[in-house]
Amino acid sequence: MIGAPGSPAPDLSNAEIVDYSIVEGDGRIRLKLKDGSVVEVRLEIMNILRAGNDPNTGLPAYIVQSAPLVRLVECPKELRKPPLRPGGKADAKAIPGFG
């Protein structure tokens, strides 16, 4: 939300943290991959900063600090491999996924 591509980056020296609340949704999306796996991706918002106004439009400029969180929800059995123990050897007694 910082203006047009190629425009100068906003000055963050006077940026202020803006409090927010979630208006709609929980930020999660589930994706079914071609190999049959299902992955869930959620965007974790850490901070939103207001960094002044865009000089071209006069609109406020915001910086969103975020991190994607990715979780494997489903996985076909044929894609699974036994977990490796330190030293590179598979543990025959381990429960798949709990190495």
BELVENRA-V484279 format. One record per run of one state. SS is the DSSP state (h for helix, s for strand, l for the rest). FROM is the first residue (numbers start at 0). TO is the last residue. If there is no record, write none. Layout:
# BELVENRA-V484279
ss={SS,SS}
from={FROM,FROM}
to={TO,TO}
This chain:
# BELVENRA-V484279
ss={l,h,l,s,l,s,l,s,l,s,l,h,l,s,l,s,l}
from={0,11,14,15,17,27,32,37,53,59,74,76,79,83,84,89,90}
to={10,13,14,16,26,31,36,52,58,73,75,78,82,83,88,89,98}
